[in-house]
Amino acid sequence: MSKAIVVIGAGICGAACALWLRRSGHDVLLLDKSEPGMGASYGNAGLLAQWAIVPMNEPGIWKNLPRYLLDPMSPLFVKWRYLPQLAPWLVEFLKNARSTTSNRTSEALVPLLSDAVEQHKSLTEGTKSQTWIADSKFSYAYRHRESFDADAFGWAIKADAGMIPEVLTGPQVQEEEPICGPMIQCLAVLSGQGHILNPLGYVRSLVDAFKEMGGRYLQADVLDFERDGKKVRAVITDKGRIECDKAVVTAGIWSKPLMAKLGLKVPLETERGYHVMYKAPSEMPRNPMMMTIGKFGITPMSEGLRCAGTVELGGIKLGPSKAPIRLIRRRVAEVFPNLTYQRSEEWMGFRPSTPDSLPLIGEIAQSGIYTAFGHQHVGLTAGAKTGRLISDLIAQSLPNIDMSPYDPNRYAAR
Ligand SMILES: Cc1cc2nc3c(=O)[nH]c(=O)nc-3n(C[C@H](O)[C@H](O)[C@H](O)COP(=O)(O)OP(=O)(O)OC[C@H]3O[C@@H](n4cnc5c(N)ncnc54)[C@H](O)[C@@H]3O)c2cc1C
């Protein structure tokens, strides 16, 4: 039966939920306090990262942490004055860096990520959004074969999930990717991958497709929920009260205060990330890459060459730092020594991250309020499938994957 559904937040997760729900015949209103796609979904690396099944808090993090924190060229940054607020999340995050927990997390990430390219293609079927999806290979770029070998833990997990790379060394590297200078002596290449040519353009075109199908969009800031006992009756916005049968929270990092309104203490923190967009570059890589010596993605996009990644722990209120941008620029100059460009743009965004590295996808108790946020480094990748899962849950047709790892009620008793 058709329901009145409000989707809160028009990033990739909100746009995908809105589109799938509208396709299922519901009366859907998509809300955003700003323009669609201006949150984390604006500036990501555009990678459909089917391979990103090893969580950031992998067991090796303990060994690497002191070096990460002391070395200015490491990809992890901390705003130290934010540490007191960050501490509870950080403790939980590090507790999850045990091999048993880490393996469980990887197992739970596989069904969300492994068919992402296909999921994005079915999300966009029959719409103009399809033109933003590119089929590609994906390479991890290493200084030496030994650095690839040192990554054995992650590659073993990927191999278990069926991802075995072709390893290229020496002159084969430049044959595969002529943009690489001599600093890169090893590429681990995965085929059958994909990327998005313009993440903002993609989200906006999804919202356009949703509107063309009869969905409605309104710029409004959601402040609270109105409930009849347990069940949602309306959302309260700065533009007034909007009645609904169901609400879906897809507000990225800003979902945390909305959860607090419902009495859920979700330990959501941001892993801030940065990009440098090189406009009119003299050369582009043939396919996207992960630059392992700075932990950032390198993606050929419609508007230039985007280099995006790094992690900075520092909350959402403090302004951007210079060091992560310096790191990206320096590494890019080293690995692509012949690259020139007309101008460049810089950006910082907020990945929404839980300490167990798993998103919240499901219904809060039997409230009619659903969550679809907390996708940390892989929200673009998992966004399309998340939208389909939410649509299935609302239709009460049981998804064919185990949803328990993403259950939002895991935070209910806190
Ligand atoms: C540098 C960087 C690189 C990345 N690279 C990749 C990558 O290559 N591949 C990948 O899969 N992921 C990547 N990510 C992660 C990915 O970008 C995020 O996981 C994803 O964009 C989260 O999407 P979202 O829809 O949950 O949130 P967002 O895109 O942040 O959208 C949330 C929306 O909710 C709106 N909103 C918030 N509060 C309210 C409210 N109260 N009322 C109404 N609207 C509200 C906001 O305005 C915003 O538009 C990267 C992230 C960063 C920072």
The ligand as a Tripos MOL2 file, in Angstrom:
@<TRIPOS>MOLECULE
LIG
   53    58     1     0     0
SMALL
NO_CHARGES

@<TRIPOS>ATOM
      1 C1         37.4880   12.9220    1.2180 C.3       1 LIG1
      2 C2         36.4300   11.8790    1.1290 C.ar      1 LIG1
      3 C3         36.5410   10.8810    0.1510 C.ar      1 LIG1
      4 C4         35.5680    9.8800    0.0640 C.ar      1 LIG1
      5 N1         35.6470    8.9680   -0.9450 N.ar      1 LIG1
      6 C5         34.6850    8.0230   -1.0810 C.ar      1 LIG1
      7 C6         34.7020    7.1300   -2.1780 C.ar      1 LIG1
      8 O1         35.5350    7.2240   -3.0630 O.2       1 LIG1
      9 N2         33.7350    6.1720   -2.2420 N.ar      1 LIG1
     10 C7         32.7560    6.0650   -1.2870 C.ar      1 LIG1
     11 O2         31.9460    5.1470   -1.3710 O.2       1 LIG1
     12 N3         32.6850    6.9460   -0.2660 N.ar      1 LIG1
     13 C8         33.6150    7.9210   -0.1460 C.ar      1 LIG1
     14 N4         33.5530    8.8220    0.8780 N.ar      1 LIG1
     15 C9         32.4710    8.6810    1.8750 C.3       1 LIG1
     16 C10        31.1540    9.2050    1.3280 C.3       1 LIG1
     17 O3         31.3430   10.4600    0.7330 O.3       1 LIG1
     18 C11        30.1240    9.3040    2.4600 C.3       1 LIG1
     19 O4         30.0500    8.0820    3.1740 O.3       1 LIG1
     20 C12        28.7410    9.5950    1.8700 C.3       1 LIG1
     21 O5         28.7880   10.7200    1.0360 O.3       1 LIG1
     22 C13        27.7110    9.8260    2.9660 C.3       1 LIG1
     23 O6         26.5060   10.1220    2.3020 O.3       1 LIG1
     24 P1         25.2010   10.4990    3.1010 P.3       1 LIG1
     25 O7         24.1140   10.6210    2.1190 O.co2     1 LIG1
     26 O8         25.0370    9.5550    4.2400 O.co2     1 LIG1
     27 O9         25.5530   11.9170    3.7900 O.3       1 LIG1
     28 P2         25.7790   13.3750    3.1800 P.3       1 LIG1
     29 O10        26.2540   13.3430    1.7950 O.co2     1 LIG1
     30 O11        26.6050   14.1250    4.1730 O.co2     1 LIG1
     31 O12        24.3090   13.9700    3.1170 O.3       1 LIG1
     32 C14        23.5760   14.3150    4.2720 C.3       1 LIG1
     33 C15        22.5790   15.3910    3.8530 C.3       1 LIG1
     34 O13        21.6780   15.6020    4.9260 O.3       1 LIG1
     35 C16        21.3700   16.9760    4.9810 C.3       1 LIG1
     36 N5         20.8840   17.2460    6.3430 N.ar      1 LIG1
     37 C17        21.5990   17.1560    7.4850 C.ar      1 LIG1
     38 N6         20.8370   17.4410    8.5520 N.ar      1 LIG1
     39 C18        19.6070   17.7360    8.0780 C.ar      1 LIG1
     40 C19        18.3820   18.1180    8.6950 C.ar      1 LIG1
     41 N7         18.2870   18.2330   10.0310 N.pl3     1 LIG1
     42 N8         17.3130   18.3750    7.9050 N.ar      1 LIG1
     43 C20        17.4050   18.2550    6.5430 C.ar      1 LIG1
     44 N9         18.5450   17.9010    5.9170 N.ar      1 LIG1
     45 C21        19.6290   17.6220    6.6690 C.ar      1 LIG1
     46 C22        22.6880   17.6490    4.6520 C.3       1 LIG1
     47 O14        22.4880   18.9890    4.2070 O.3       1 LIG1
     48 C23        23.2470   16.7300    3.5680 C.3       1 LIG1
     49 O15        22.9130   17.1550    2.2640 O.3       1 LIG1
     50 C24        34.4870    9.8540    1.0010 C.ar      1 LIG1
     51 C25        34.3710   10.8630    1.9450 C.ar      1 LIG1
     52 C26        35.3110   11.8750    2.0050 C.ar      1 LIG1
     53 C27        35.1310   12.9640    3.0160 C.3       1 LIG1
@<TRIPOS>BOND
     1     1     2 1
     2     2     3 ar
     3     2    52 ar
     4     3     4 ar
     5     4     5 ar
     6     4    50 ar
     7     5     6 ar
     8     6     7 ar
     9     6    13 1
    10     7     8 2
    11     7     9 ar
    12     9    10 ar
    13    10    11 2
    14    10    12 ar
    15    12    13 ar
    16    13    14 ar
    17    14    15 1
    18    14    50 ar
    19    15    16 1
    20    16    17 1
    21    16    18 1
    22    18    19 1
    23    18    20 1
    24    20    21 1
    25    20    22 1
    26    22    23 1
    27    23    24 1
    28    24    25 2
    29    24    26 1
    30    24    27 1
    31    27    28 1
    32    28    29 2
    33    28    30 1
    34    28    31 1
    35    31    32 1
    36    32    33 1
    37    33    34 1
    38    33    48 1
    39    34    35 1
    40    35    36 1
    41    35    46 1
    42    36    37 ar
    43    36    45 ar
    44    37    38 ar
    45    38    39 ar
    46    39    40 ar
    47    39    45 ar
    48    40    41 1
    49    40    42 ar
    50    42    43 ar
    51    43    44 ar
    52    44    45 ar
    53    46    47 1
    54    46    48 1
    55    48    49 1
    56    50    51 ar
    57    51    52 ar
    58    52    53 1
@<TRIPOS>SUBSTRUCTURE
     1 LIG1         1 GROUP 0 **** ****
